[in-house]
């Protein structure tokens, strides 16, 4: 059982690294990034098409906002950002609604990365990973992180190794399948995005 336990432990670093990289690329609005500051309340439903347009608009809006260095945008810069939004196919008010929603909802930010990622080719091992398996994988990872936080010098004790294995088995995945999914997640940006989305949704469910 030594090899499965080592692979299980290594998977923690894999997912943590992927999550950090994705968080750095999250389309969160920056100061002066929205053409019009329009506060919104309540919840809204957004289509995948709108999320793709929003992400496209954010790239262009950031190109302008990054030149501001914290200063307020000039009327010309405001116009450039508004034009960038409208060129994406979104109305400015809808863009601002989305911007506020993304800033408040990590699950929505994660969903944007999913809709912009390229799904794995049909018939490949990555394509065979189901949403249910990813949810189980992320659930196990939550428990595994709590255990590995107590591990010293990257050397798990026999008791900790048993806890790691038990965390996987409690999720309904075999250790072999868990390690396979861990490897596939590390290799496929689409699965990384979906795993992050599953994690954000689980955290949202817990907090509600």
C-alpha positions in Angstrom: 0.0 0.0 0.0 3.0 2.3 0.1 2.7 3.5 -3.5 -1.0 4.5 -3.3 -0.4 6.4 -0.1 2.5 8.4 -1.6 0.5 9.2 -4.7 -2.4 10.2 -2.5 -0.2 12.6 -0.5 1.4 14.1 -3.6 -2.0 14.9 -5.0 -2.6 17.6 -2.4 0.2 19.7 -3.8 -1.1 19.2 -7.3 -4.6 20.6 -6.7 -3.3 23.3 -4.4 -0.9 24.6 -7.1 -3.7 24.5 -9.7 -6.1 26.4 -7.5 -3.5 29.1 -6.7 -2.8 29.6 -10.4 -6.5 29.8 -11.2 -7.2 32.3 -8.4 -4.5 34.6 -9.8 -6.3 34.6 -13.2 -9.8 35.1 -11.8 -11.7 37.8 -13.6 -12.3 39.9 -10.5 -13.0 43.6 -11.2 -10.3 46.1 -10.3 -10.6 49.8 -9.3 -12.0 51.8 -12.1 -12.4 48.7 -14.2 -16.2 49.0 -14.7 -17.4 51.7 -17.1 -20.2 52.7 -14.7 -20.4 51.9 -11.0 -23.9 50.4 -10.8 -24.7 48.7 -7.5 -26.9 45.7 -7.8 -28.9 43.7 -5.2 -30.4 40.2 -5.3 -29.4 37.3 -7.4 -29.3 36.9 -11.1 -29.0 34.1 -13.6 -26.4 34.3 -16.3 -26.0 32.2 -19.4 -22.8 30.6 -20.5 -22.8 32.9 -23.5 -23.0 36.0 -21.2 -20.2 34.7 -19.1 -18.0 34.2 -22.2 -18.8 37.8 -23.3 -18.1 39.1 -19.9 -14.7 37.4 -19.8 -13.9 38.8 -23.3 -14.9 42.3 -22.2 -12.9 42.1 -19.0 -9.7 41.4 -21.0 -10.2 44.6 -23.0 -11.4 46.7 -20.0 -8.3 45.6 -18.0 -6.1 46.7 -20.9 -7.3 50.2 -20.2 -7.6 50.1 -16.4 -4.1 48.7 -16.0 -2.8 52.0 -17.3 -4.5 54.0 -14.6 -2.2 53.1 -11.7 -5.0 53.6 -9.2 -6.1 56.9 -10.7 -9.7 57.7 -11.7 -10.3 57.1 -15.5 -10.7 60.1 -17.7 -13.9 60.5 -19.7 -12.0 59.2 -22.7 -10.9 56.1 -20.9 -14.4 55.6 -19.6 -15.6 55.7 -23.1 -13.0 53.2 -24.2 -14.0 50.8 -21.5 -17.7 51.2 -22.3 -17.0 50.6 -26.0 -15.0 47.4 -25.1 -18.0 46.1 -23.1 -20.5 46.9 -25.9 -18.2 45.4 -28.5 -18.4 42.1 -26.6 -22.1 42.0 -27.0 -23.1 43.0 -23.5 -24.9 46.2 -22.3 -22.8 48.2 -19.8 -25.5 47.8 -17.1 -25.5 44.0 -17.6 -21.7 44.0 -17.5 -21.7 45.8 -14.2 -24.4 43.4 -12.8 -22.1 40.5 -13.8 -19.0 42.2 -12.4 -20.6 42.7 -9.0 -22.0 39.1 -9.0 -18.6 37.7 -9.9 -16.9 39.7 -7.1 -19.4 38.3 -4.6 -19.6 34.7 -5.8 -16.5 32.5 -6.1 -18.7 29.8 -7.8 -19.6 32.2 -10.5 -16.0 33.2 -11.1 -15.1 29.5 -11.3 -17.9 28.9 -13.7 -16.5 31.5 -16.0 -13.2 29.6 -16.2 -15.2 26.4 -17.0 -17.1 27.9 -19.9 -13.9 29.3 -21.3 -11.8 26.1 -21.0 -11.6 23.6 -23.8 -13.2 20.2 -22.8 -11.1 17.1 -23.2 -11.6 15.2 -26.4 -14.3 12.5 -26.3 -13.0 9.1 -25.5 -10.0 10.3 -23.5 -9.5 9.5 -19.8 -10.1 13.1 -18.8 -13.4 13.1 -20.6 -14.5 10.0 -18.7 -14.3 11.9 -15.3 -17.8 12.7 -14.3 -19.1 15.7 -12.3 -20.0 13.4 -9.5 -16.5 12.0 -9.4 -15.1 15.5 -9.3 -17.4 16.5 -6.4 -16.3 13.4 -4.5 -12.6 14.1 -5.3 -12.9 17.7 -4.0 -14.8 16.5 -0.9 -11.9 14.1 -0.2 -9.4 16.8 -0.8 -11.0 19.1 1.8 -10.5 16.4 4.4 -7.0 15.5 3.1 -5.8 19.1 3.4 -6.9 19.2 7.1 -4.9 16.0 7.7 -1.8 17.1 5.7 -1.7 20.4 7.6 -0.5 18.3 10.6 2.1 16.4 8.6 5.7 17.4 9.4 8.6 17.3 6.9 6.3 15.8 4.2 6.4 12.5 6.1 3.0 11.2 7.1 2.9 8.9 10.1 1.2 5.5 9.7 -1.9 6.9 11.5 -2.0 9.9 9.2 -1.6 7.7 6.1 -4.5 5.7 7.3 -6.5 8.9 7.8 -5.7 10.0 4.2 -6.8 6.7 2.8 -10.0 6.7 4.9 -10.8 10.2 3.6 -10.7 9.0 0.1 -12.7 5.9 0.8 -15.4 7.9 2.6 -15.9 9.9 -0.6 -16.9 6.8 -2.4 -13.7 6.7 -4.6 -11.1 4.0 -4.5 -7.6 5.2 -3.8 -6.6 4.2 -7.4 -9.4 6.2 -8.9 -8.7 9.2 -6.7 -5.0 9.2 -7.8 -6.1 8.8 -11.4 -8.4 11.8 -11.1 -5.7 13.8 -9.3 -3.3 13.2 -12.2 -5.9 14.1 -14.8 -6.9 17.3 -13.0 -3.2 18.3 -12.9 -3.0 17.8 -16.7 -6.3 19.2 -17.9 -7.1 22.9 -17.3 -10.8 22.0 -18.0 -10.9 19.5 -15.1 -9.0 22.0 -12.9 -11.7 24.6 -13.6 -14.5 22.1 -12.9 -12.8 20.9 -9.7 -12.6 24.5 -8.6 -16.2 25.1 -9.4 -17.2 21.9 -7.5 -15.2 23.2 -4.5 -16.8 26.7 -4.6 -20.3 25.2 -4.8 -19.5 22.9 -1.8 -18.3 25.9 0.2 -21.4 27.9 -0.8 -23.6 25.0 0.3 -21.9 24.8 3.7 -22.1 28.5 4.3 -25.8 28.7 3.6 
